[in-house]
């Protein structure tokens, strides 16, 4: 009888444990679902708020960047164009050494020198290496100008000076053009 009673009690105990376990599982699943839904909701709200804040910041910084580009890029291009125009003016004036019959182009060389000075003042937004390349060419042209001044009217005059120095100067001139064109195309 005790054995039967033990079996019966054990069956009741198992049944009670199973019911309690199922009840506990159901409550746990319900509470977990509620908590998960709250966490998802908070996370979604947080992500949405962060996304909106980032969009607003990105829009603002993009607008500021476009505004700066609208002001800086044209000025940067103007700096390069100014330096190029001055270098071209000087180079063309020196090229006149080829035709000695024209004489020493004093006025044109003075204007070209002033143009280079002005261009250097406008070169603030140009890259330093490009400004240096311009300055190097300018100094070479200035040297050739001074040599031409010394040789004007002599037997080994301007034409021979241009033959000696013109090719080298022309290569530097072409190199400057390539550098400046590359910079302007890249911006």
C-alpha positions as CSV (number, residue, x, y, z in Angstrom):
1,X,0.0,0.0,0.0
2,X,2.8,2.4,0.8
3,X,4.4,1.6,-2.6
4,X,1.1,2.5,-4.3
5,X,0.7,5.6,-2.2
6,X,4.3,6.6,-3.0
7,X,3.6,6.2,-6.7
8,X,0.4,8.1,-6.4
9,X,2.1,10.9,-4.5
10,X,5.0,11.0,-6.9
11,X,2.6,11.2,-9.8
12,X,0.8,14.1,-8.1
13,X,4.1,15.7,-7.4
14,X,5.2,15.3,-11.0
15,X,1.9,16.7,-12.2
16,X,2.2,19.7,-9.9
17,X,5.8,20.3,-10.9
18,X,4.9,20.1,-14.6
19,X,2.0,22.5,-14.1
20,X,4.2,24.9,-12.1
21,X,6.9,24.6,-14.7
22,X,4.5,25.4,-17.5
23,X,3.0,28.3,-15.6
24,X,6.5,29.6,-14.9
25,X,7.5,29.2,-18.6
26,X,4.4,31.0,-19.7
27,X,5.0,33.8,-17.3
28,X,8.6,34.0,-18.2
29,X,7.8,34.0,-21.9
30,X,5.2,36.7,-21.4
31,X,7.6,38.9,-19.3
32,X,10.5,38.3,-21.6
33,X,8.3,39.2,-24.6
34,X,7.2,42.4,-22.8
35,X,10.8,43.3,-21.9
36,X,12.1,42.5,-25.4
37,X,9.3,44.7,-26.9
38,X,10.3,47.6,-24.6
39,X,14.0,47.2,-25.4
40,X,13.2,47.0,-29.2
41,X,11.0,50.1,-28.9
42,X,13.7,52.0,-27.0
43,X,16.4,50.9,-29.3
44,X,14.3,51.8,-32.4
45,X,13.5,55.2,-30.9
46,X,17.2,55.8,-30.0
47,X,18.4,54.7,-33.5
48,X,15.8,56.9,-35.2
49,X,16.8,59.9,-33.0
50,X,20.5,59.3,-33.7
51,X,19.9,58.8,-37.4
52,X,17.9,62.0,-37.6
53,X,20.5,63.9,-35.6
54,X,23.3,62.5,-37.9
55,X,21.3,63.4,-41.0
56,X,20.8,67.0,-39.7
57,X,24.5,67.3,-38.9
58,X,25.5,65.9,-42.3
59,X,23.2,68.2,-44.1
60,X,24.6,71.2,-42.2
61,X,28.2,70.3,-42.7
62,X,27.5,69.5,-46.4
63,X,25.9,72.9,-46.8
64,X,28.8,74.6,-45.1
65,X,31.3,72.7,-47.3
66,X,29.4,73.6,-50.5
67,X,29.3,77.2,-49.4
68,X,33.1,77.2,-48.8
69,X,33.7,75.5,-52.1
70,X,31.6,78.1,-53.8
71,X,33.9,80.7,-52.5
72,X,37.3,79.0,-52.4
73,X,37.4,77.1,-55.6
74,X,36.9,80.1,-57.9
75,X,39.5,82.0,-55.9
76,X,41.9,79.1,-56.1
77,X,41.4,78.9,-59.9
78,X,41.9,82.7,-60.1
79,X,45.2,82.3,-58.3
80,X,46.4,79.8,-60.8
81,X,45.1,81.7,-63.8
82,X,46.8,84.9,-62.5
83,X,50.2,83.1,-62.1
84,X,49.9,81.5,-65.5
85,X,48.9,84.7,-67.3
86,X,51.9,86.5,-65.7
87,X,54.3,83.7,-66.6
88,X,53.0,83.6,-70.1
89,X,53.3,87.4,-70.5
90,X,56.9,87.3,-69.3
91,X,57.8,84.3,-71.5
92,X,56.3,85.9,-74.6
93,X,58.2,89.1,-73.9
94,X,61.5,87.2,-73.6
95,X,60.7,85.2,-76.8
96,X,61.1,88.4,-78.6
97,X,64.9,88.0,-78.1
98,X,64.7,85.7,-81.1
99,X,64.0,88.6,-83.4
100,X,66.8,91.0,-82.6
101,X,65.5,93.5,-85.1
102,X,62.7,94.3,-82.7
103,X,65.2,95.4,-80.1
104,X,65.1,94.9,-76.4
105,X,61.4,94.8,-75.3
106,X,62.0,97.0,-72.2
107,X,58.4,98.1,-71.7
108,X,56.9,94.6,-72.1
109,X,59.4,93.1,-69.7
110,X,58.7,95.8,-67.1
111,X,55.0,95.1,-67.4
112,X,55.6,91.3,-67.2
113,X,57.7,91.8,-64.0
114,X,54.8,93.8,-62.5
115,X,52.4,91.1,-63.6
116,X,54.4,88.5,-61.8
117,X,54.6,90.5,-58.6
118,X,50.8,91.0,-58.7
119,X,50.2,87.3,-59.4
120,X,52.4,86.3,-56.5
121,X,50.2,88.5,-54.3
122,X,47.1,86.7,-55.6
123,X,48.6,83.2,-55.1
124,X,47.4,82.8,-51.6
125,X,45.2,79.8,-52.3
126,X,47.6,78.1,-54.6
127,X,49.6,75.1,-53.3
128,X,53.0,76.1,-51.9
129,X,54.8,73.8,-54.3
130,X,53.1,75.4,-57.3
131,X,53.8,78.9,-56.0
132,X,57.5,77.8,-55.7
133,X,57.5,76.4,-59.2
134,X,56.1,79.7,-60.5
135,X,58.6,81.7,-58.4
136,X,61.5,79.6,-59.8
137,X,60.4,80.2,-63.4
138,X,59.9,83.9,-62.7
139,X,63.5,84.1,-61.3
140,X,64.9,82.3,-64.3
141,X,63.0,84.7,-66.6
142,X,64.3,87.7,-64.5
143,X,67.8,86.4,-64.9
144,X,67.3,86.1,-68.7
145,X,65.9,89.6,-68.7
146,X,69.0,91.0,-66.9
147,X,71.3,89.1,-69.3
148,X,69.4,90.4,-72.2
149,X,69.7,94.0,-70.9
150,X,73.5,93.5,-70.7
151,X,73.7,92.0,-74.2
152,X,71.4,94.3,-76.1
153,X,73.1,95.9,-79.0
154,X,76.2,93.6,-78.8
155,X,77.5,91.2,-81.4
156,X,76.4,88.1,-79.4
157,X,73.1,89.8,-78.7
158,X,69.6,88.7,-77.7
159,X,69.2,86.1,-80.4
160,X,72.2,84.1,-79.2
161,X,71.1,84.5,-75.6
162,X,67.7,83.0,-76.6
163,X,69.4,80.1,-78.4
164,X,71.5,79.4,-75.3
165,X,68.7,79.7,-72.7
166,X,65.3,79.6,-74.5
167,X,65.0,75.8,-74.7
168,X,65.6,75.3,-70.9
169,X,63.2,78.2,-70.1
170,X,60.6,76.7,-72.5
171,X,60.8,73.4,-70.7
172,X,60.2,75.0,-67.3
173,X,57.4,77.0,-68.8
174,X,55.7,73.8,-70.2
175,X,56.2,72.1,-66.8
176,X,54.5,74.9,-65.0
177,X,51.6,74.8,-67.5
178,X,51.2,71.0,-66.9
179,X,51.3,71.4,-63.1
180,X,48.8,74.2,-63.1
181,X,46.4,72.5,-65.6
182,X,46.6,69.4,-63.4
183,X,45.7,71.3,-60.3
184,X,42.8,73.1,-61.9
185,X,41.4,69.9,-63.4
186,X,41.6,68.1,-60.0
187,X,39.6,70.7,-58.2
